[in-house]
Amino acid sequence: MRATLFSGMHRKIYVTTIFSLFSFCIFGQNINLDSIKIDVQNENSKFYYEKLIYKFKFDPTSLSDEEVKNLYYGKKFSNYKPHFFDTDYLDFTKNFAQGNLKKAIIYGEKYLEKDPINPEVLTYLEIAYRKKDKEAKNYYLYSLQSKTLLNCIMKNGDGKTKETAFKVNSVGEEYLIANILGKNIRTFKRTSSMEKDGTIDGFSKGNESIYFMVFEDIENFK
């Protein structure tokens, strides 16, 4: 059974101004993974993955919407694909859940060296720095990076139907997006169906429902 460590944590995410600019306008329902794969792997392309990673690490605000889309959805065609049970990720989530923020930051930043565009980890690192050291330069950087990636997800779906599902790279990001929207999907019924590029997860409870398309390779669970 697929799960996420963050999904089981009874924790309130403080939705402050970091998320206030989400417009929820949909400008790109069709994510052409074949085209993205070609662009991010072509060293002569303006969307070459290492170029995008460099800009994201040092100035995420310099990225255009199209660049962010290639960065986020091109991840599966890059070298930044650690396994699901990565030890730094596990140590990060454990320490964050226990309130050991200093250790959580250490392990979270080690994990980012392998997976620098993980919005789940970036968001919780931003929260850890907000509580521990708001004057640290990484606090502002992680805030911008998290916001950049989350905006991309929000602009490429609305989660209302299978056809307009939020398109994410991992199960953990499902729970992150749902939390931001104020939905505790741990209490929802989940149904899943396999598609060509991943899995459609639908969560429903009464008249409420939310859908995600997870572009996650089965290799991540081996």
Salt bridges, closest charged atoms under 4 A:
ASP65 OD1 - LYS155 NZ 3.84
GLU66 OE2 - LYS69 NZ 3.57
GLU67 OE2 - LYS55 NZ 3.04
ASP86 OD2 - LYS114 NZ 2.91
ASP88 OD1 - LYS110 NZ 3.49
ASP88 OD2 - LYS114 NZ 2.69
ASP115 OD1 - LYS75 NZ 2.75
GLU126 OE1 - ARG130 NH2 2.84
ASP201 OD2 - ARG2 NH2 2.84
GLU208 OE2 - LYS183 NZ 2.91
ASP217 OD1 - LYS76 NZ 3.44
